[in-house]
Amino acid sequence: MQNVTDKVVLITGASSGIGEATARRLAGEGAIVLLGARRTDRLEKIVREIRAAGGAAEYRSLDVTDAGSVGDFVEFGRQKFGRVDVLFNNAGVMPLSPLNALKMDEWNRIIDVNIKGVLHGIAAALPVMEAQGAGHIINTASTGAHAVGPSCAVYCASKYAVRAITEGLRQEMAKIRVTLISPGVTETELGHDITDQMAKDFVNDLRSISLSPDAIASAVLYVVAQPAEVDVSEMIVRPASSVGHAF
């Protein structure tokens, strides 16, 4: 796609799921992708396969809970490729549990990754994009940013926060595009760390109607490929079989 070719796209949470699928899809359309995550063995394999297919890709170890790590990630992309066209703040966790389980360590992990991780990405990318006079920040929320379910209170709160942050950023920006992607139930590793059995059963039931990560990658491709004067502010992508379902 003409508007995707040679764009420098940085992706967090890129070692699996939506991040991996998006990296492969955008690279296949001619983008230059920089993948970030903690599992560098996975990143190395993905990058190797993207290159073997003719794409351009690099990877770097990344912990989105560490502002310095995120800053280094963005600066690596800027120095390596000369600019940063797109930052896809995609890393997230979903250890669901009812509030009376009092899993405060898991609550803090959700806040650190899902909210602070997005803010760290924005803080690192904005100065670069403002200096360039252009850029695009895409944040992954969830249908959980639009509805709340049992065992989902803290997770949904984090995604409501991402939605609010994204909308606030959009209103403040004149030359930088800002997009919120809200996936419905998607077949990813998200939720693999759920320790509460009731919440685990809830997610397993939802997974019976899961989207493929490729469906969300297609949504990201669509918003990135729009002409410079077009900003797709928000997309909600749900399984067709979720009619009547909150998620």
Buried (B, 14 or more C-beta within 10 A) or exposed (E): EEBBEEBBBBBBBBBBBBBBBBBBBBBBBBBBBBBBBBEBEBBEBBBEEBEEEEBBBBBBEBBBBBBEBBBBBBEBBBEBBEBBBBBBBBBBBBBBBBEEBEBEEBBEBBBBBBBBBBBBBBBBBBEBBBEBEEBBBBBBBBBBBBBBBEBBBBBBBBBBBBBEBBBEBBEEBEEBBBBBBBBBBBBBEBBEEBEBEEBBEBBEEBEEBBBBBBBBBBBBBBBBBBEEEEBBEBBBBBBEEBEEBBB
